[in-house]
Amino acid sequence: MTDIEFFKYLKESCNIVLTEAQREAVVTVNGPLALISCPGSGKTTVLVTKIAYIILCKNIDPNRILVTSFSKQSAEDMEDRFYSKFGGKVLERVNFSTMHSFAFSVFRDYAYKLNMKYSIIEGTESKITTKNSLLSNFYKKYNNENITEDKLKELSGFISYIKNLMILYRDIDNYTDQFPVPSFKEIYKDYEDTKREFIESISNAKIRLLDFDDMLSMCYFALNKNPKLLEEYRTNYDYFMIDEAQDTSRIQNAISKLIAYPTYNLCVVGDHRQSIYSWRGSVVEELTNFKKNYPYAKMLFMDENFRSTKAIVNVSSEFIKKNNQGLNRDMFSEKEAGDPIQFVNTLDELKETEYVINILKKEKNLKENAIIYRNNISAIPMIEALTRADIPFYIKDEIPTFFNHFITKDIINFFDFTENLWCIEYFETIYYKIRSYVQKKDVQALYLEISNINDSARKITVFDMLLQNPNYEKKRKSLLAFKDKFQSLAKMKPKVAIEYIEEELNYRAYLKEYAKKFNYSMESLDIMLASLKAIASDLTSISELKDKLDRLKTEMIKSKKNKGVNAVTLITAHGAKGLEWDQVLIIQTQNLPSRDSIEKSKDGDSSALAEEARLMFVAITRARKKLHLLYPLEQNGQKVVPSPFFNKLEKIANPIATMEKNTSTGKFELVKGMIIQHKKWGTVEIEKVDGDIVSVKLKGGIIKKLSAAVCFNKNLIETV
């Protein structure tokens, strides 16, 4: 097929009309090529069209083309897109794969040739042992503490990071500041030694255990160790394409470079502005420095966004400019201006969910709406609100961590003990978290005592039992105070009770110590507590809270069935990459950037802050027509520090309005629901406007009335 025939076929049979930039990317076939494509630039269309062009116009066997993408889902989507457009012309199969899957096929060949026995210890194939069980055992060995689910995920992630960056064991000490897991080096060594020397108990045979990232490292090892195997794979393929190249790791790029030699018919497609996986070991410099790595490479740019309105494109392009990684490009759109971006301050997280629910109630086509957030846990209060409002939703990511999180379990344990003050089992789970100064040996001794006590006598409280021990006579006052506090706790509504546990029962102080000892982010623990309190806000009993948690977990599982139906999507900013909706609501933007990133930036390391800017860029460019950015002024009862990203975006979108907003002299319209700043009362919400008299709600629900005229004349109020 000639080029003229091909592009005619594209237009008439595939309904594909390419721009000049896209067309040049398609017809550039031989040698190394980097295609830098902005969000909404049609990169997948260009990539599948390029594959078709190589096959139909250059007469290349489809089997000799290898296309890899970041995830299994994206690889499958690209394959489906290719055959839906070109299946009538291309009958043989092109090799679409993830890099992990391809690497495993290489290692499998290598292992077969050496008669090497191996077993995968991740996923459903794990039969002998699992990665999680090994890491949990080694964590307990060195830290004398059971590992929590989220800390296990973190530990696993650090090991993946090391392998993807090809960091040698002897160099790990240079990275200890990045691995906030106690005894990480010792755990990692035991883990790797065990996998290398594992003896299967039944056959007594040595088996090499592999986690998913070993597929990459063992593939690279096999190709370097066996020249015949390397040559075999080099001769299998003529053309290599890598999608989402900004998210590939050092070892993935090293494998690609090995196999693509000597022709380097290698096309990488990506966007440096959307590199958001450095914590997995991705190296965006592999894309931005492509010319340095391949001196004869060609670099092409697709800067037109066909997805979003000008209002969204112009703001997002300006926002990310300083994060250009040496490739200073302006994204543009030829679409209409569209609706202005909505920047919304709410009094707290409950008001934030109310705003979102009110927006969604007006939408008939819910599947064209998405709620995006930084942290998975942020979805929990929103799930509760959507369920209550009878709005169907689909949640892409599972959130088992919330329901299994140690804080959720702790709060439930507090409540269970409150209802059963004689129960030693419940007391044992919390006594050291309330600064009771009760010793472990004395709690364990209670078990021996109760074996000699009849059931009716066991109804005395644990505190009374402890007071029978002479060693606690000096602590009588303290123990009785705790007894009174727990008895008071039993009469409280769940939300107030959680706050009481935090402060009066010293649980927050315990969390701060725990976070420091085990390198947890206190910010993430605050989000957990805030989510629990949001769920408990309208409840009257502990049993209601337990029922609601069970119901939310069930609703979340049920929502998986809503994929593809008329339901709003709930998704993290990371998970939203590559997707798009007509309307996007980004909630809890106070979490973007994180406090940790801001603090690191103050200390001179701005890399984390830069990545979070890219994450915000990804989130806002998911919207085609309407975009809402929200942040509550309070979280977990504490005043929220405004997000610098939120403020920057608002200033870009509305520079004049922002200047007016920050003055305290000009008059502005006062309306119900508006958040204002009062010089005496701080941040307040307008409840009612009746002529000159304005009713505002203070913290704690207190209503105050003020004169608008007096407030304006004395500069007492300003907009937030």
TORPATI-48097 format. One record per residue (C-alpha): x, y, z; residue in one letter. Coordinates in steps of 0.2 Angstrom, whole numbers, padded with zeros to 4 digits. Example, Ala and Ser with C-alpha at 12.3 -4.5 7.8 and 13.67 -1.06 7.14 Angstrom:
BEGIN
c1/c2/c3/residuo
0062/-0022/0039/a
0068/-0005/0036/s
//
This chain:
BEGIN
c1/c2/c3/residuo
0000/0000/0000/m
0007/0017/-0005/t
0007/0032/0007/d
-0007/0040/-0003/i
-0018/0025/-0002/e
-0014/0023/0016/f
-0020/0040/0022/f
-0035/0039/0010/k
-0040/0023/0019/y
-0037/0031/0036/l
-0049/0045/0032/k
-0063/0035/0023/e
-0062/0018/0032/s
-0056/0023/0049/c
-0062/0040/0051/n
-0044/0046/0056/i
-0038/0063/0050/v
-0020/0067/0056/l
-0013/0084/0059/t
0004/0088/0051/e
0013/0084/0068/a
0004/0068/0070/q
0007/0063/0052/r
0026/0066/0053/e
0026/0055/0069/a
0017/0041/0059/v
0029/0041/0044/v
0045/0042/0054/t
0049/0024/0054/v
0068/0020/0056/n
0080/0025/0069/g
0077/0031/0087/p
0062/0043/0089/l
0055/0051/0104/a
0037/0058/0103/l
0033/0070/0116/i
0014/0071/0117/s
0003/0082/0128/c
-0013/0077/0137/p
-0027/0074/0124/g
-0015/0075/0109/s
-0021/0058/0102/g
-0005/0049/0105/k
-0014/0032/0106/t
-0022/0035/0089/t
-0005/0040/0082/v
0004/0025/0089/l
-0009/0012/0082/v
-0009/0021/0066/t
0010/0021/0065/k
0010/0002/0068/i
-0002/0000/0054/a
0009/0011/0043/y
0024/0000/0046/i
0015/-0016/0042/i
0004/-0010/0027/l
0016/0003/0019/c
0033/-0005/0024/k
0028/-0023/0022/n
0035/-0028/0040/i
0028/-0044/0047/d
0017/-0039/0062/p
0026/-0053/0073/n
0042/-0043/0071/r
0034/-0027/0080/i
0035/-0027/0100/l
0024/-0014/0108/v
0025/-0012/0127/t
0015/-0001/0139/s
0015/0004/0157/f
0001/-0008/0163/s
-0009/-0023/0157/k
-0025/-0013/0155/q
-0016/0000/0144/s
-0008/-0013/0133/a
-0024/-0022/0131/e
-0033/-0006/0127/d
-0020/-0002/0114/m
-0022/-0019/0106/e
-0041/-0017/0106/d
-0040/0000/0098/r
-0027/-0006/0084/f
-0038/-0021/0079/y
-0054/-0011/0080/s
-0047/0001/0067/k
-0035/-0010/0057/f
-0041/-0028/0060/g
-0048/-0029/0043/g
-0031/-0026/0035/k
-0019/-0034/0048/v
-0024/-0052/0051/l
-0008/-0058/0061/e
-0005/-0053/0078/r
0006/-0038/0084/v
0015/-0041/0100/n
0007/-0030/0113/f
0013/-0032/0131/s
0019/-0025/0147/t
0038/-0024/0150/m
0036/-0035/0165/h
0027/-0048/0154/s
0040/-0047/0140/f
0054/-0048/0153/a
0046/-0064/0161/f
0045/-0073/0144/s
0064/-0069/0142/v
0068/-0076/0159/f
0057/-0091/0156/r
0067/-0096/0140/d
0083/-0094/0150/y
0077/-0104/0165/a
0071/-0118/0153/y
0088/-0119/0144/k
0096/-0121/0161/l
0083/-0132/0169/n
0081/-0120/0182/m
0066/-0122/0194/k
0057/-0106/0200/y
0041/-0100/0208/s
0032/-0084/0207/i
0028/-0077/0225/i
0016/-0063/0220/e
-0002/-0064/0213/g
-0013/-0080/0211/t
0002/-0091/0205/e
0010/-0090/0222/s
0009/-0108/0230/k
0025/-0111/0240/i
0025/-0094/0250/t
0021/-0076/0246/t
0031/-0060/0246/k
0020/-0053/0259/n
0022/-0067/0271/s
0041/-0066/0269/l
0042/-0048/0272/l
0030/-0048/0287/s
0041/-0062/0295/n
0057/-0052/0292/f
0049/-0036/0298/y
0044/-0044/0315/k
0061/-0052/0316/k
0070/-0035/0316/y
0057/-0024/0324/n
0048/-0035/0336/n
0032/-0028/0329/e
0018/-0035/0318/n
0019/-0025/0301/i
0003/-0015/0297/t
-0005/-0017/0280/e
0000/0000/0274/d
0018/-0002/0280/k
0019/-0018/0271/l
0014/-0010/0255/k
0027/0004/0258/e
0041/-0009/0262/l
0036/-0019/0246/s
0037/-0003/0236/g
0054/0002/0242/f
0061/-0015/0236/i
0053/-0013/0219/s
0061/0005/0219/y
0078/-0002/0222/i
0076/-0015/0208/k
0069/-0004/0195/n
0083/0009/0198/l
0096/-0005/0198/m
0103/0000/0215/i
0116/-0013/0221/l
0115/-0019/0239/y
0131/-0012/0243/r
0125/0006/0239/d
0108/0005/0249/i
0116/0015/0263/d
0115/0030/0251/n
0096/0029/0250/y
0092/0025/0268/t
0084/0043/0270/d
0071/0038/0256/q
0066/0022/0265/f
0057/0026/0281/p
0055/0008/0286/v
0065/0002/0302/p
0079/-0011/0298/s
0076/-0010/0280/f
0093/-0015/0274/k
0092/-0031/0285/e
0075/-0035/0280/i
0080/-0033/0262/y
0095/-0044/0263/k
0086/-0058/0272/d
0072/-0057/0259/y
0084/-0058/0244/e
0094/-0072/0252/d
0079/-0082/0255/t
0072/-0081/0237/k
0089/-0085/0230/r
0092/-0101/0242/e
0075/-0107/0245/f
0073/-0126/0247/i
0056/-0133/0243/e
0051/-0144/0258/s
0042/-0158/0248/i
0055/-0161/0235/s
0070/-0154/0245/n
0075/-0146/0228/a
0082/-0128/0227/k
0069/-0116/0219/i
0072/-0098/0214/r
0058/-0087/0221/l
0053/-0072/0210/l
0043/-0057/0214/d
0036/-0046/0199/f
0051/-0035/0199/d
0063/-0050/0198/d
0056/-0053/0181/m
0065/-0037/0175/l
0081/-0040/0185/s
0082/-0058/0180/m
0078/-0054/0162/c
0092/-0041/0161/y
0104/-0053/0170/f
0099/-0067/0157/a
0102/-0056/0142/l
0119/-0051/0148/n
0124/-0068/0154/k
0119/-0078/0138/n
0124/-0069/0121/p
0115/-0083/0111/k
0098/-0078/0120/l
0101/-0060/0117/l
0105/-0062/0099/e
0089/-0073/0097/e
0078/-0059/0104/y
0087/-0046/0094/r
0083/-0056/0078/t
0065/-0059/0083/n
0060/-0040/0082/y
0063/-0026/0070/d
0053/-0012/0078/y
0051/-0007/0096/f
0038/0005/0103/m
0036/0010/0121/i
0020/0019/0127/d
0020/0030/0143/e
0039/0031/0141/a
0040/0044/0155/q
0035/0031/0168/d
0048/0018/0163/t
0062/0013/0175/s
0080/0012/0172/r
0081/-0007/0171/i
0066/-0006/0158/q
0076/0006/0147/n
0091/-0004/0149/a
0082/-0020/0143/i
0075/-0010/0128/s
0092/-0003/0123/k
0100/-0020/0124/l
0087/-0028/0112/i
0085/-0014/0100/a
0104/-0013/0096/y
0111/-0011/0083/p
0097/-0003/0072/t
0088/0006/0087/y
0072/0006/0078/n
0065/0012/0094/l
0050/0024/0096/c
0046/0030/0114/v
0030/0040/0117/v
0026/0050/0132/g
0025/0067/0141/d
0038/0073/0154/h
0024/0083/0162/r
0015/0068/0167/q
0029/0058/0175/s
0021/0053/0192/i
0029/0037/0197/y
0047/0041/0203/s
0042/0031/0219/w
0041/0016/0208/r
0058/0019/0200/g
0052/0028/0184/s
0066/0039/0177/v
0059/0054/0167/v
0076/0059/0162/e
0077/0043/0150/e
0064/0053/0140/l
0070/0071/0142/t
0088/0066/0138/n
0083/0054/0124/f
0094/0064/0112/k
0109/0062/0123/k
0107/0043/0125/n
0103/0041/0106/y
0113/0056/0097/p
0105/0052/0080/y
0088/0052/0087/a
0073/0062/0081/k
0062/0071/0093/m
0044/0076/0088/l
0031/0086/0098/f
0012/0085/0098/m
0007/0100/0108/d
-0011/0102/0103/e
-0024/0096/0115/n
-0040/0090/0107/f
-0048/0085/0123/r
-0052/0100/0134/s
-0058/0118/0132/t
-0046/0132/0131/k
-0050/0138/0149/a
-0044/0121/0155/i
-0029/0119/0143/v
-0023/0137/0145/n
-0023/0136/0164/v
-0015/0119/0165/s
-0002/0123/0153/s
0003/0139/0162/e
0003/0129/0179/f
0015/0116/0173/i
0027/0128/0164/k
0041/0128/0177/k
0041/0109/0177/n
0047/0107/0159/n
0062/0096/0163/q
0072/0105/0150/g
0058/0103/0136/l
0049/0120/0137/n
0033/0117/0127/r
0016/0126/0127/d
0001/0115/0126/m
-0013/0124/0116/f
-0031/0120/0111/s
-0042/0126/0096/e
-0058/0122/0105/k
-0070/0135/0112/e
-0066/0144/0129/a
-0079/0134/0138/g
-0085/0136/0156/d
-0072/0144/0168/p
-0064/0133/0181/i
-0073/0133/0198/q
-0062/0136/0213/f
-0072/0131/0228/v
-0068/0134/0247/n
-0080/0125/0259/t
-0081/0126/0278/l
-0076/0108/0281/d
-0076/0091/0272/e
-0094/0088/0276/l
-0098/0104/0266/k
-0087/0098/0252/e
-0096/0082/0250/t
-0113/0092/0250/e
-0106/0103/0236/y
-0101/0088/0226/v
-0118/0079/0229/i
-0128/0095/0224/n
-0118/0096/0207/i
-0120/0077/0203/l
-0139/0078/0207/k
-0141/0089/0192/k
-0132/0077/0180/e
-0141/0064/0170/k
-0126/0057/0162/n
-0116/0052/0177/l
-0103/0041/0168/k
-0096/0057/0161/e
-0092/0063/0179/n
-0077/0059/0190/a
-0072/0063/0207/i
-0053/0063/0209/i
-0043/0064/0225/y
-0025/0062/0230/r
-0027/0048/0243/n
-0038/0033/0242/n
-0044/0036/0260/i
-0052/0052/0254/s
-0065/0042/0244/a
-0073/0035/0260/i
-0083/0050/0266/p
-0088/0053/0248/m
-0094/0034/0246/i
-0105/0037/0261/e
-0112/0053/0254/a
-0116/0045/0237/l
-0124/0030/0245/t
-0135/0041/0256/r
-0140/0052/0241/a
-0143/0036/0230/d
-0131/0041/0217/i
-0123/0026/0208/p
-0104/0026/0208/f
-0090/0016/0201/y
-0073/0015/0211/i
-0058/0009/0201/k
-0046/0006/0216/d
-0050/-0005/0230/e
-0048/0003/0247/i
-0046/-0012/0259/p
-0032/-0002/0269/t
-0045/0009/0276/f
-0056/-0005/0284/f
-0041/-0015/0289/n
-0030/0001/0295/h
-0024/0000/0313/f
-0032/0016/0317/i
-0050/0010/0312/t
-0046/-0006/0322/k
-0040/0004/0337/d
-0056/0015/0337/i
-0067/0000/0336/i
-0057/-0008/0350/n
-0059/0008/0361/f
-0078/0007/0358/f
-0078/-0012/0362/d
-0069/-0009/0378/f
-0080/0005/0383/t
-0095/-0006/0382/e
-0086/-0020/0391/n
-0075/-0012/0404/l
-0072/-0029/0412/w
-0065/-0037/0396/c
-0046/-0040/0398/i
-0045/-0045/0379/e
-0051/-0027/0373/y
-0041/-0018/0386/f
-0025/-0027/0381/e
-0027/-0020/0363/t
-0027/-0002/0369/i
-0020/0000/0387/y
-0002/0006/0380/y
-0010/0018/0368/k
-0018/0029/0382/i
-0003/0032/0393/r
-0011/0022/0407/s
0007/0017/0413/y
0000/-0001/0416/v
0013/-0014/0413/q
0011/-0028/0401/k
0015/-0041/0414/k
0001/-0035/0425/d
-0012/-0036/0411/v
-0006/-0054/0407/q
-0007/-0058/0426/a
-0026/-0053/0425/l
-0029/-0068/0414/y
-0023/-0079/0428/l
-0034/-0070/0441/e
-0050/-0071/0432/i
-0048/-0090/0430/s
-0052/-0091/0449/n
-0066/-0079/0448/i
-0084/-0084/0445/n
-0094/-0076/0431/d
-0104/-0064/0441/s
-0088/-0057/0450/a
-0080/-0054/0433/r
-0091/-0039/0430/k
-0080/-0028/0439/i
-0070/-0017/0428/t
-0052/-0020/0423/v
-0047/-0004/0432/f
-0055/-0011/0448/d
-0045/-0027/0446/m
-0029/-0018/0443/l
-0032/-0008/0459/l
-0032/-0024/0469/q
-0013/-0025/0464/n
-0003/-0016/0478/p
0009/-0010/0465/n
-0005/0001/0458/y
-0010/0010/0474/e
0000/0025/0470/k
-0009/0026/0453/k
-0026/0024/0461/r
-0031/0042/0456/k
-0025/0040/0438/s
-0034/0023/0436/l
-0050/0029/0443/l
-0049/0044/0431/a
-0047/0033/0416/f
-0062/0023/0423/k
-0072/0039/0423/d
-0067/0044/0406/k
-0072/0027/0398/f
-0088/0028/0407/q
-0091/0045/0400/s
-0086/0039/0383/l
-0100/0026/0383/a
-0113/0040/0383/k
-0105/0050/0369/m
-0110/0050/0350/k
-0097/0042/0339/p
-0090/0058/0332/k
-0088/0067/0348/v
-0081/0050/0356/a
-0068/0049/0342/i
-0062/0067/0346/e
-0062/0062/0365/y
-0052/0047/0362/i
-0039/0058/0352/e
-0037/0071/0366/e
-0043/0065/0383/e
-0037/0047/0381/l
-0021/0053/0373/n
-0023/0043/0357/y
-0016/0057/0346/r
-0001/0058/0357/a
0002/0040/0355/y
0000/0042/0336/l
0013/0055/0335/k
0025/0044/0344/e
0021/0029/0333/y
0023/0040/0318/a
0040/0045/0323/k
0046/0028/0328/k
0040/0019/0313/f
0042/0033/0300/n
0024/0036/0297/y
0017/0051/0289/s
0006/0060/0302/m
-0003/0068/0288/e
-0009/0052/0282/s
-0015/0047/0300/l
-0024/0064/0301/d
-0033/0059/0285/i
-0038/0042/0292/m
-0045/0051/0308/l
-0054/0064/0298/a
-0063/0051/0287/s
-0069/0041/0302/l
-0076/0057/0310/k
-0084/0061/0293/a
-0093/0044/0293/i
-0098/0046/0311/a
-0104/0064/0310/s
-0123/0060/0309/d
-0123/0044/0320/l
-0129/0042/0338/t
-0122/0025/0343/s
-0107/0014/0342/i
-0117/0000/0334/s
-0122/0012/0320/e
-0104/0016/0316/l
-0100/-0002/0315/k
-0115/-0006/0304/d
-0110/0009/0293/k
-0092/0003/0291/l
-0098/-0014/0286/d
-0111/-0006/0274/r
-0098/0005/0266/l
-0086/-0009/0263/k
-0101/-0019/0255/t
-0106/-0004/0244/e
-0088/-0002/0238/m
-0087/-0020/0233/i
-0104/-0019/0224/k
-0098/-0003/0215/s
-0087/-0014/0204/k
-0102/-0020/0195/k
-0106/-0002/0190/n
-0091/-0001/0178/k
-0098/0005/0161/g
-0115/0009/0167/v
-0122/0027/0171/n
-0112/0029/0187/a
-0100/0043/0193/v
-0082/0037/0194/t
-0071/0039/0210/l
-0053/0038/0207/i
-0036/0043/0213/t
-0026/0056/0202/a
-0013/0042/0199/h
-0027/0030/0193/g
-0035/0044/0182/a
-0020/0045/0171/k
-0025/0041/0153/g
-0044/0043/0156/l
-0055/0058/0153/e
-0073/0064/0157/w
-0084/0079/0153/d
-0084/0085/0171/q
-0071/0082/0184/v
-0072/0087/0203/l
-0055/0087/0212/i
-0058/0086/0230/i
-0048/0089/0246/q
-0034/0098/0236/t
-0026/0103/0253/q
-0018/0086/0251/n
-0009/0091/0235/l
0005/0094/0238/p
0007/0084/0254/s
0015/0093/0269/r
0030/0081/0268/d
0033/0087/0250/s
0032/0105/0256/i
0044/0102/0270/e
0057/0093/0259/k
0056/0108/0247/s
0060/0120/0262/k
0075/0109/0265/d
0081/0111/0247/g
0074/0095/0239/d
0060/0101/0227/s
0059/0084/0218/s
0044/0078/0227/a
0035/0094/0226/l
0038/0095/0207/a
0031/0077/0205/e
0015/0082/0214/e
0014/0097/0203/a
0014/0085/0188/r
0001/0074/0198/l
-0010/0090/0199/m
-0007/0093/0180/f
-0013/0075/0176/v
-0029/0077/0187/a
-0034/0094/0179/i
-0031/0088/0162/t
-0044/0074/0163/r
-0058/0086/0161/a
-0065/0090/0144/r
-0078/0103/0148/k
-0080/0107/0167/k
-0068/0107/0181/l
-0070/0110/0199/h
-0056/0111/0212/l
-0061/0111/0230/l
-0053/0112/0247/y
-0061/0112/0264/p
-0055/0126/0276/l
-0055/0114/0290/e
-0050/0095/0292/q
-0051/0084/0307/n
-0056/0100/0317/g
-0040/0109/0312/q
-0038/0124/0301/k
-0031/0118/0284/v
-0016/0127/0276/v
-0022/0133/0259/p
-0014/0122/0245/s
-0001/0132/0235/p
-0007/0123/0219/f
-0025/0128/0222/f
-0020/0146/0225/n
-0008/0146/0210/k
-0021/0139/0198/l
-0034/0151/0204/e
-0022/0166/0201/k
-0018/0160/0184/i
-0037/0157/0180/a
-0043/0173/0187/n
-0029/0186/0190/p
-0040/0201/0192/i
-0053/0192/0203/a
-0039/0185/0214/t
-0032/0203/0217/m
-0049/0209/0222/e
-0052/0194/0233/k
-0036/0198/0243/n
-0041/0216/0246/t
-0051/0219/0262/s
-0058/0236/0257/t
-0069/0233/0242/g
-0087/0228/0244/k
-0094/0211/0238/f
-0110/0202/0237/e
-0114/0192/0253/l
-0124/0176/0249/v
-0130/0161/0259/k
-0117/0147/0260/g
-0102/0160/0256/m
-0086/0158/0267/i
-0079/0174/0273/i
-0065/0179/0285/q
-0070/0189/0300/h
-0057/0199/0310/k
-0063/0193/0327/k
-0072/0176/0323/w
-0060/0170/0309/g
-0068/0159/0295/t
-0087/0158/0296/v
-0101/0153/0284/e
-0115/0164/0280/i
-0131/0155/0285/e
-0144/0169/0280/k
-0144/0186/0272/v
-0159/0197/0277/d
-0156/0215/0270/g
-0142/0222/0280/d
-0142/0209/0293/i
-0131/0194/0290/v
-0132/0178/0300/s
-0115/0168/0301/v
-0111/0151/0309/k
-0096/0151/0320/l
-0086/0135/0325/k
-0096/0124/0336/g
-0112/0129/0327/g
-0115/0146/0336/i
-0125/0158/0326/i
-0120/0177/0326/k
-0129/0192/0318/k
-0119/0206/0310/l
-0122/0222/0300/s
-0115/0221/0283/a
-0113/0240/0282/a
-0104/0241/0298/v
-0093/0226/0293/c
-0088/0234/0276/f
-0085/0252/0284/n
-0074/0245/0297/k
-0065/0232/0286/n
-0070/0218/0297/l
-0073/0205/0284/i
-0065/0199/0268/e
-0068/0185/0256/t
-0058/0169/0258/v
//
